[in-house]
Amino acid sequence: MTAVPDAIDQALGIAPGSPLHALRALRPEFVSGAEACRAAVLDPEETLDLSPELRRAIARRVVAGAGHDRLTEGYPRPADPALAALADGEMPEDFALAALARHADLIAETPAKAGPEHLSALQEAGFSVPQIIALSELLAFACYQIRVVHGLGLLKETRA
């Protein structure tokens, strides 16, 4: 594990050499795997016409909804007004972005309620199957990151 803090370390303020950093270092493949996944979903080689700005806006929307400010800081607010509205948890006026916002909220808040009809709604909004898969991977990563940060945050509190 490198001494350079990754996104999870940064979100929790975990310093190199700290007890929690040492704990994470016991499974370096999880640390490097999380960073590799982050890069793959935010900046993939094949964008599928889903810009990095759109991807970060979606991730910001999801992690902001979890109420962890430092994790949210890892996803800067987009300059584009429509993407900023999406990132800020607002319902965008654009039909496709609104469909994406509804889907992201559903997956982040009540994933058990998601069904095939929700994927169909994304297709009706103009998203292709490969784009929906890429968006699903992004949402899964953001939700994973929230859970890891929450769990490590609890460990950090108990060790303090």
N, C-alpha and C positions, 0 to 999 in steps of 0.2 A: 504494500500500500504506500502511495506517495505521501510526502509531507504536505503537498498542496491540498487544501481543503476542497472537497467536492461539493456539489450542490446541497447534499444532505447535511454535511458538516457545517456549511455556511448558514443554512436555515436554522440550525440549532446553536451556532456559535461554538462548535466543538473544535478545540485547539489541538494541533498536533502534540502528541505526548500526554494528553489528558487521559484519564481512565476510560472515558467513553470512546475516545479515538483508539486506544489500545484494544478495547473490546471489538470494535469494528475491524481492526487489523487482524483479528483471529480468522476472519473469513474475507480475505482480500478479493476473492472472486465475486462476492456480492457487491462490494464497493465498485470495482471496475465494471462489473456487469450493469449496475444501475447507471453509471456514467455512459457506458456504451449504448444502452437503451435510450437514454436521454438524447444523445446525439442522433441516434437513428430515427427517433420520432420527431425531433425538432428540425433537424437539418439532414434529411435523407439524400442520398445520391440522386434518386428519382423522386421529384417532388409531386408528381401526379397533379400538377396545377393547384396544389395546396401550398401557398407561400409560407416561408418561415414565419412571417409576421402573423398570418392567420393561425398557424399552429401554436405560436406563443400566446396569442390572444385566447385561444380555447383553453390552453393549459392554465393561464392566469385566471380565467373565469372559474375553472374547477378548483384550483388550490385556494383562491380567495374565498370561495364559498365554505371552505373548511375552517376559515378564521385564523390561519397561521400567517401573520404579516411577513415574517422573514422569509418564509417559503415563497410567498407571493412576490416579494422583491426580486426573486430569481427569474421572474418573467416580466420584464419591463413593459409598461403601458405603451401600446402602439400609438404612433403619431396619426395614423389614418383615423378619422372620426368614427367611421362605421365599425372598424375593428376595435377601437377604444371602447365604444358602447358595448360590444360583445364581451370584451375583456372585463369591463366594469360590472357585468352582471345585468345589464339592461337588455331589453328585448329590441334587437335591431329592426329597422324598418325594412331592410332588404329581405325578401322572401327566403332566399337560400340561407342567409346568415341567421334568420329567425328560426328556421327549421333546425339548423345546427345548434343554436343556443338551447332550444327545447330538448334536443337529444342529449346534449352535454349535461344539462341539469338533471335529466332523468337518470342517466348513468351514474352521475356523481351522488345524487341524493337517494334514489330509490331504484337501484339496478334490478331488483327482483321483479319490478313491474314492466321491465322492457320486454318487448316481444317483436315478432316479425313485422308487425304493422308499423313499428317505429323506424325500422330500417327502410321499409317501403316509403315512408314519409320523406326520408332523406333522398331516395331515388326520385320521388316526385318533385323534389326541390332542385333536381338537376345534378345530384352527386352520383358518380359512377360506382360500381361495385368495388373496384380497386381503391377509390377514394374513401368509401365507407369503411373498408378494411383498415386503411391507414389511419382514419379518424378514430376507429375503435382501438387501435394500438395506442394512439396518443392518449385517449381517455383512460385506458387501462393503466398506462404508465403514470399519469397524473394521480390517479386514485391510489396506486401502489406507493408513490412517493409520499402522499399524505399519510398513509398508514405507517410507513417506516418512520417518518418524522414524528408522528404522534407517539409511537411505541418507544423510540429512542428518547423522546422528550420526557416520557414517564420515568425511564431509567435514569435520566439525568437528574430529575427532581428527587428521586429516592436516594441518589448518591450524594446529593448536596448537603 
